[in-house]
Amino acid sequence: MKIGKLMTISNMSVSILLSEEEVTVRDVVWADSKEGRVSFEIANVYGSVANAVPLGSIYGLQKGLDVHLQEGGLQIEYSDALLGRVFGSYGQPIDGLPPVENPHTRNIYDKNLSMAEINIKGEILWTGLKALDFFAPMQKGFKMGLMGGAGVGKTVLIKELINNVYKARQSNSVFVGIGERSREGRELLDEMVEGDLLSKLGIVFGQMGDNPVSRSRAAQSGLTLAEYLRDERDQDVLLFIDNIYRFLQANSEISAELGNMPIESGYSTTLLTEISEVMERINSTDSGSITSFQAIFIPADDLTDLAVNAIMTHMDGQVVLSRKVAEKGIYPAIDVFNTKSKLISVEGVGERHFDLVERATAYFSRYQELEEFVAVLGIDELSEEDSNIFFRTRKLRNYFTQPMFVSEQYTGIPGEFVAIDDVLNDVESILSGDFDPNDESEFYYIGKVKR
């Protein structure tokens, strides 16, 4: 249906003189140029004029071209065919494989749960990873921040989570790359194929070289895939977003191009609304759940940044991977002092689990102080109490390493899924001194302790 004509054209926005009033925000429209069809998404409507953002290159456009409405708007696959496939931000397959046969699609903005559908008392989603389940357990529907630099094991941790949740619950996962380098996307795809994980997840990429509209809409497209697995297949879905900060950054670029006045640091005035729209779609229902891990970039290491604060207000916990821990050969390289979860309370995990986390954290804190003391004066100068803390903490530190299924071919050590009851029993025994006669090397890269 023809809805108007192009009035003005710039790199990131166009204005359309409307001849029809049936156009609303987020509708997709298109115009045919000499170079081919160009699509736009309506950003705002003021009377008979609409402003729109292009979904791709505007090369070849000229004023006066007819603009038509695309039925259905932006859509992505909404069926089992999403598994094992890689989609672009607008729902198009980008993995070089044949198109989906008999596609069944859905608008990427359609789903909104009502208050009655949301279940805030979901059960705990145990991952089988000792350090994660002990220090930062997740409830279904939680949103967890994942922080860590290059080379500290984020990708291996993500792959292991995908593997463990699938094996434990037969549930699939979704990975969303926002502003990912094309090289990183290719590496992830190859690693998933090599680890026999690709068939267990759907992937959406809004690549770094794409325009900001593509980078922004990747989040909504990925959420639609996750909602299919939750609502149609009744699964407990793991959703990985890398990097959620780039979603807000892309929206700021779009807002600036539309001529909107920015707030501090150049962010969009609708910053809080934009992040809320994404986070509100990550929830648990009576039949399934979406639990998310979201990598968060912190610009200039400034934790007071407006976008970082907007994201963190929605987080239910965070997992921090430390380079200092990784340099000691401890993987997953979890920083026990900064890794946390809202679930760590007597009401959330029970009195025993809560007390053990408090005791373990106190041991790690004292160990840091004792390391400096030992480096100067030697270990023989420690009191009996401090000596016990020193050696028990080293055993505990080694215990929280874990052989992973996805790295078996590199380490030669079979991966292990460790139940939380075994973790609590082992930690309690280590802290109580039951294993004082054992050498600390016996706890390195094992599952549960063999008694």
FIRO-717391 format. One line per 3 residues: number of its first residue (from 0); their letters; for each residue y, z, x of C-alpha. Coordinates in nm, 3 decimals, decimal comma, m for minus. Layout:
BEGIN
NUM> A> Y Z X ~ ...
END
This chain:
BEGIN
0> MKI> 0,000 0,000 0,000 ~ 0,342 m0,099 0,136 ~ 0,576 0,202 0,151
3> GKL> 0,882 0,077 0,341 ~ 1,025 m0,084 0,654 ~ 1,088 0,029 1,012
6> MTI> 1,449 0,127 1,071 ~ 1,467 0,273 1,424 ~ 1,218 0,286 1,710
9> SNM> 1,193 0,510 2,018 ~ 0,908 0,601 2,254 ~ 0,796 0,903 2,053
12> SVS> 0,936 0,857 1,702 ~ 1,033 0,598 1,443 ~ 1,227 0,618 1,120
15> ILL> 1,114 0,439 0,804 ~ 1,325 0,336 0,507 ~ 1,099 0,421 0,214
18> SEE> 1,051 0,205 m0,091 ~ 0,786 0,438 m0,235 ~ 0,813 0,813 m0,296
21> EVT> 0,440 0,886 m0,260 ~ 0,466 0,970 0,111 ~ 0,422 1,324 0,241
24> VRD> 0,410 1,500 0,576 ~ 0,088 1,424 0,773 ~ 0,020 1,099 0,591
27> VVW> m0,080 0,817 0,828 ~ 0,104 0,485 0,799 ~ 0,078 0,163 0,998
30> ADS> 0,264 m0,154 1,089 ~ 0,134 m0,478 1,239 ~ 0,316 m0,600 1,551
33> KEG> 0,253 m0,901 1,774 ~ 0,045 m0,673 2,000 ~ m0,171 m0,535 1,720
36> RVS> m0,170 m0,256 1,463 ~ 0,031 0,060 1,541 ~ m0,029 0,379 1,342
39> FEI> 0,206 0,671 1,283 ~ 0,186 1,017 1,132 ~ 0,469 1,125 0,901
42> ANV> 0,651 1,423 1,053 ~ 0,920 1,483 0,789 ~ 1,076 1,316 0,486
45> YGS> 1,445 1,332 0,396 ~ 1,509 1,153 0,068 ~ 1,442 0,782 0,124
48> VAN> 1,399 0,815 0,501 ~ 1,085 0,937 0,680 ~ 1,049 1,021 1,047
51> AVP> 0,708 0,953 1,201 ~ 0,540 0,998 1,538 ~ 0,327 0,716 1,683
54> LGS> m0,042 0,781 1,748 ~ m0,043 0,539 2,042 ~ 0,171 0,285 2,222
57> IYG> 0,467 0,139 2,029 ~ 0,473 m0,175 2,246 ~ 0,549 m0,483 2,038
60> LQK> 0,718 m0,305 1,746 ~ 1,046 m0,431 1,607 ~ 1,285 m0,327 1,332
63> GLD> 1,220 m0,459 0,985 ~ 0,840 m0,462 1,002 ~ 0,660 m0,365 0,682
66> VHL> 0,498 m0,020 0,687 ~ 0,179 0,052 0,490 ~ 0,003 0,373 0,389
69> QEG> m0,344 0,439 0,533 ~ m0,575 0,597 0,281 ~ m0,726 0,932 0,383
72> GLQ> m0,498 1,007 0,680 ~ m0,646 1,117 1,014 ~ m1,022 1,159 0,977
75> IEY> m1,318 1,256 1,195 ~ m1,696 1,252 1,147 ~ m1,818 1,525 0,910
78> SDA> m2,196 1,501 0,938 ~ m2,485 1,570 1,176 ~ m2,382 1,252 1,361
81> LLG> m2,111 1,455 1,540 ~ m2,374 1,616 1,766 ~ m2,411 1,452 2,104
84> RVF> m2,093 1,247 2,059 ~ m1,749 1,251 2,222 ~ m1,451 1,179 1,996
87> GSY> m1,085 1,113 2,060 ~ m0,817 1,318 1,886 ~ m0,799 1,077 1,593
90> GQP> m1,174 1,078 1,525 ~ m1,267 0,760 1,713 ~ m1,578 0,773 1,941
93> IDG> m1,478 0,740 2,307 ~ m1,817 0,783 2,476 ~ m1,902 0,413 2,491
96> LPP> m2,196 0,453 2,252 ~ m2,237 0,241 1,935 ~ m2,024 0,345 1,635
99> VEN> m2,169 0,606 1,399 ~ m2,390 0,440 1,139 ~ m2,292 0,515 0,780
102> PHT> m2,003 0,740 0,883 ~ m1,906 1,031 0,661 ~ m1,556 1,149 0,752
105> RNI> m1,308 1,417 0,649 ~ m0,934 1,463 0,692 ~ m0,868 1,686 0,991
108> YDK> m0,621 1,903 0,799 ~ m0,826 1,953 0,482 ~ m1,004 2,283 0,529
111> NLS> m0,839 2,613 0,443 ~ m1,046 2,917 0,354 ~ m0,931 3,142 0,073
114> MAE> m0,905 3,517 0,128 ~ m1,216 3,564 m0,086 ~ m1,423 3,338 0,141
117> INI> m1,338 3,517 0,468 ~ m1,582 3,783 0,588 ~ m1,416 4,030 0,826
120> KGE> m1,726 4,249 0,860 ~ m1,951 4,002 1,034 ~ m2,225 4,119 1,265
123> ILW> m2,193 4,122 1,643 ~ m2,273 3,793 1,815 ~ m2,482 3,895 2,116
126> TGL> m2,485 3,631 2,389 ~ m2,760 3,762 2,619 ~ m2,508 3,781 2,907
129> KAL> m2,510 4,141 3,031 ~ m2,150 4,170 3,150 ~ m2,008 3,996 2,844
132> DFF> m2,211 4,188 2,586 ~ m2,141 4,521 2,758 ~ m1,767 4,498 2,835
135> APM> m1,647 4,245 2,574 ~ m1,888 4,210 2,281 ~ m1,785 3,963 2,011
138> QKG> m1,801 3,989 1,636 ~ m1,856 3,669 1,443 ~ m1,519 3,506 1,383
141> FKM> m1,356 3,659 1,691 ~ m1,105 3,470 1,902 ~ m1,151 3,541 2,274
144> GLM> m0,915 3,438 2,551 ~ m1,087 3,298 2,862 ~ m0,881 3,327 3,179
147> GGA> m0,962 3,225 3,533 ~ m0,862 2,978 3,799 ~ m1,053 2,685 3,943
150> GVG> m1,390 2,757 4,102 ~ m1,456 3,098 3,947 ~ m1,732 2,981 3,712
153> KTV> m1,568 2,901 3,376 ~ m1,773 2,585 3,319 ~ m2,104 2,754 3,407
156> LIK> m2,019 3,044 3,174 ~ m1,936 2,803 2,891 ~ m2,260 2,608 2,945
159> ELI> m2,464 2,929 2,946 ~ m2,303 3,047 2,622 ~ m2,380 2,712 2,457
162> NNV> m2,741 2,735 2,577 ~ m2,796 3,100 2,477 ~ m2,642 3,077 2,130
165> YKA> m2,848 2,766 2,057 ~ m3,171 2,929 2,173 ~ m3,106 3,259 1,996
168> RQS> m2,971 3,121 1,667 ~ m3,036 2,746 1,667 ~ m2,659 2,712 1,634
171> NSV> m2,454 2,432 1,782 ~ m2,117 2,439 1,958 ~ m1,796 2,237 1,975
174> FVG> m1,584 2,175 2,285 ~ m1,219 2,072 2,251 ~ m1,031 1,943 2,554
177> IGE> m0,654 1,951 2,505 ~ m0,462 1,784 2,786 ~ m0,779 1,756 2,996
180> RSR> m0,779 1,525 3,296 ~ m1,004 1,227 3,230 ~ m1,196 1,315 3,548
183> EGR> m1,261 1,669 3,419 ~ m1,378 1,528 3,087 ~ m1,622 1,295 3,260
186> ELL> m1,752 1,578 3,480 ~ m1,809 1,800 3,176 ~ m1,989 1,522 2,994
189> DEM> m2,216 1,454 3,294 ~ m2,290 1,827 3,334 ~ m2,382 1,859 2,967
192> VEG> m2,617 1,561 2,996 ~ m2,770 1,702 3,315 ~ m2,818 2,044 3,155
195> DLL> m2,973 1,889 2,840 ~ m2,691 2,040 2,633 ~ m2,509 1,734 2,499
198> SKL> m2,728 1,706 2,189 ~ m2,637 2,066 2,101 ~ m2,262 2,012 2,069
201> GIV> m1,979 1,787 1,959 ~ m1,685 1,714 2,189 ~ m1,323 1,619 2,119
204> FGQ> m1,085 1,508 2,397 ~ m0,710 1,468 2,384 ~ m0,665 1,350 2,741
207> MGD> m0,377 1,433 2,972 ~ m0,264 1,070 2,986 ~ m0,243 1,047 2,605
210> NPV> 0,083 1,098 2,420 ~ 0,165 1,450 2,288 ~ 0,050 1,362 1,934
213> SRS> m0,301 1,296 2,066 ~ m0,302 1,617 2,270 ~ m0,184 1,818 1,970
216> RAA> m0,424 1,674 1,711 ~ m0,731 1,735 1,928 ~ m0,730 2,099 1,812
219> QSG> m0,738 2,008 1,442 ~ m1,010 1,747 1,497 ~ m1,227 1,993 1,688
222> LTL> m1,184 2,255 1,417 ~ m1,305 2,005 1,156 ~ m1,628 1,951 1,353
225> AEY> m1,678 2,328 1,382 ~ m1,614 2,374 1,010 ~ m1,886 2,122 0,928
228> LRD> m2,140 2,319 1,130 ~ m2,026 2,648 0,973 ~ m1,987 2,540 0,611
231> ERD> m2,245 2,265 0,569 ~ m2,516 2,385 0,809 ~ m2,449 2,761 0,776
234> QDV> m2,435 2,810 1,152 ~ m2,266 3,061 1,382 ~ m2,062 2,815 1,585
237> LLF> m1,910 2,867 1,929 ~ m1,582 2,679 1,964 ~ m1,440 2,626 2,314
240> IDN> m1,077 2,518 2,348 ~ m0,943 2,420 2,689 ~ m0,646 2,464 2,695
243> IYR> m0,479 2,616 2,389 ~ m0,143 2,648 2,568 ~ m0,126 2,270 2,603
246> FLQ> m0,149 2,243 2,223 ~ 0,181 2,430 2,185 ~ 0,329 2,240 2,479
249> ANS> 0,247 1,907 2,313 ~ 0,403 2,021 1,985 ~ 0,720 2,118 2,173
252> EIS> 0,742 1,766 2,314 ~ 0,705 1,617 1,964 ~ 0,968 1,852 1,822
255> AEL> 1,217 1,764 2,097 ~ 1,166 1,392 2,041 ~ 1,237 1,437 1,670
258> GNM> 1,571 1,592 1,764 ~ 1,493 1,948 1,658 ~ 1,681 2,229 1,830
261> PIE> 1,443 2,415 2,067 ~ 1,428 2,790 2,122 ~ 1,393 2,973 2,455
264> SGY> 1,201 2,784 2,728 ~ 1,218 2,465 2,521 ~ 0,952 2,564 2,268
267> STT> 0,952 2,443 1,910 ~ 1,113 2,662 1,641 ~ 0,784 2,634 1,451
270> LLT> 0,586 2,779 1,743 ~ 0,440 3,072 1,547 ~ 0,351 2,855 1,248
273> EIS> 0,175 2,596 1,465 ~ m0,051 2,847 1,642 ~ m0,120 3,033 1,316
276> EVM> m0,242 2,713 1,146 ~ m0,506 2,673 1,417 ~ m0,609 3,039 1,441
279> ERI> m0,640 3,084 1,063 ~ m0,914 2,821 1,058 ~ m1,127 3,025 1,301
282> NST> m1,304 3,270 1,074 ~ m1,635 3,405 0,952 ~ m1,779 3,351 0,603
285> DSG> m2,087 3,497 0,433 ~ m2,299 3,197 0,540 ~ m2,163 3,111 0,887
288> SIT> m1,891 3,171 1,140 ~ m1,669 3,013 1,403 ~ m1,625 3,225 1,715
291> SFQ> m1,388 3,082 1,973 ~ m1,333 3,098 2,348 ~ m0,987 2,968 2,432
294> AIF> m0,870 2,903 2,785 ~ m0,508 3,011 2,820 ~ m0,274 2,869 3,085
297> IPA> m0,003 3,116 3,187 ~ 0,304 2,924 3,315 ~ 0,435 3,067 3,643
300> DDL> 0,202 3,368 3,583 ~ 0,461 3,490 3,330 ~ 0,278 3,704 3,074
303> TDL> 0,603 3,742 2,876 ~ 0,621 3,366 2,807 ~ 0,684 3,304 2,436
306> AVN> 0,389 3,067 2,390 ~ 0,148 3,297 2,573 ~ 0,259 3,590 2,358
309> AIM> 0,222 3,383 2,042 ~ m0,137 3,301 2,141 ~ m0,231 3,653 2,254
312> THM> m0,123 3,810 1,923 ~ m0,416 3,628 1,761 ~ m0,677 3,721 2,024
315> DGQ> m0,947 3,978 1,952 ~ m1,025 4,017 2,319 ~ m1,024 3,843 2,655
318> VVL> m1,267 3,755 2,931 ~ m1,106 3,739 3,274 ~ m1,288 3,576 3,565
321> SRK> m1,171 3,698 3,906 ~ m1,164 3,507 4,232 ~ m1,207 3,832 4,428
324> VAE> m1,528 3,904 4,239 ~ m1,653 3,546 4,283 ~ m1,590 3,564 4,660
327> KGI> m1,847 3,847 4,674 ~ m2,111 3,616 4,526 ~ m2,111 3,796 4,192
330> YPA> m2,152 3,566 3,892 ~ m2,043 3,574 3,618 ~ m1,732 3,684 3,810
333> IDV> m1,600 3,911 3,535 ~ m1,305 4,140 3,609 ~ m1,420 4,458 3,436
336> FNT> m1,069 4,608 3,425 ~ m0,905 4,320 3,240 ~ m1,199 4,203 3,029
339> KSK> m1,183 4,371 2,689 ~ m1,264 4,343 2,320 ~ m1,130 4,506 2,003
342> LIS> m1,491 4,586 1,924 ~ m1,512 4,847 2,201 ~ m1,477 5,159 1,990
345> VEG> m1,710 5,417 1,841 ~ m1,683 5,241 1,504 ~ m1,734 4,894 1,654
348> VGE> m2,033 4,935 1,888 ~ m2,144 5,294 1,838 ~ m2,084 5,612 2,034
351> RHF> m2,344 5,547 2,303 ~ m2,219 5,197 2,395 ~ m1,856 5,313 2,388
354> DLV> m1,925 5,614 2,613 ~ m2,117 5,401 2,862 ~ m1,829 5,151 2,887
357> ERA> m1,588 5,440 2,951 ~ m1,816 5,588 3,218 ~ m1,882 5,252 3,387
360> TAY> m1,511 5,165 3,397 ~ m1,433 5,508 3,547 ~ m1,699 5,451 3,813
363> FSR> m1,557 5,109 3,902 ~ m1,205 5,254 3,921 ~ m1,311 5,533 4,155
366> YQE> m1,515 5,287 4,361 ~ m1,203 5,082 4,433 ~ m1,035 5,391 4,575
369> LEE> m1,342 5,484 4,779 ~ m1,369 5,135 4,931 ~ m1,037 5,185 5,108
372> FVA> m1,140 5,534 5,220 ~ m1,473 5,410 5,359 ~ m1,305 5,121 5,540
375> VLG> m1,090 5,369 5,735 ~ m1,305 5,679 5,782 ~ m1,661 5,561 5,723
378> IDE> m1,915 5,633 5,454 ~ m2,039 5,957 5,613 ~ m1,711 6,128 5,527
381> LSE> m1,769 6,100 5,152 ~ m1,855 6,408 4,948 ~ m2,191 6,413 4,771
384> EDS> m2,027 6,337 4,437 ~ m1,823 6,047 4,576 ~ m2,125 5,917 4,766
387> NIF> m2,323 5,904 4,441 ~ m2,038 5,720 4,267 ~ m2,005 5,476 4,558
390> FRT> m2,371 5,372 4,572 ~ m2,433 5,381 4,196 ~ m2,133 5,157 4,136
393> RKL> m2,263 4,905 4,390 ~ m2,595 4,899 4,204 ~ m2,408 4,860 3,877
396> RNY> m2,194 4,577 4,019 ~ m2,506 4,394 4,134 ~ m2,679 4,462 3,802
399> FTQ> m2,409 4,272 3,613 ~ m2,493 3,955 3,803 ~ m2,734 3,742 3,607
402> PMF> m2,968 3,446 3,663 ~ m2,857 3,172 3,425 ~ m3,064 2,910 3,250
405> VSE> m2,816 2,631 3,324 ~ m2,819 2,696 3,699 ~ m3,195 2,734 3,750
408> QYT> m3,218 2,403 3,936 ~ m2,960 2,521 4,191 ~ m3,064 2,884 4,238
411> GIP> m3,440 2,856 4,188 ~ m3,422 3,176 3,980 ~ m3,538 3,149 3,616
414> GEF> m3,262 3,232 3,367 ~ m3,292 3,541 3,149 ~ m3,154 3,644 2,808
417> VAI> m3,105 4,022 2,815 ~ m3,095 4,220 2,490 ~ m2,812 4,471 2,452
420> DDV> m3,052 4,765 2,414 ~ m3,200 4,687 2,755 ~ m2,849 4,663 2,903
423> LND> m2,750 5,003 2,766 ~ m3,073 5,164 2,889 ~ m3,031 5,016 3,238
426> VES> m2,663 5,111 3,271 ~ m2,735 5,464 3,153 ~ m3,017 5,500 3,404
429> ILS> m2,804 5,372 3,693 ~ m2,512 5,602 3,610 ~ m2,745 5,900 3,563
432> GDF> m2,896 5,856 3,907 ~ m3,246 5,754 3,796 ~ m3,237 5,466 4,046
435> DPN> m3,073 5,650 4,336 ~ m3,382 5,599 4,558 ~ m3,372 5,222 4,499
438> DES> m3,189 4,982 4,727 ~ m2,888 4,808 4,573 ~ m3,033 4,466 4,661
441> EFY> m3,305 4,522 4,399 ~ m3,043 4,486 4,124 ~ m2,899 4,155 4,245
444> YIG> m2,954 3,860 4,008 ~ m3,211 4,016 3,780 ~ m3,240 4,037 3,402
447> KVK> m3,331 4,383 3,285 ~ m3,453 4,640 3,536 ~ m3,831 4,647 3,569
450> R> m3,948 5,006 3,557
END
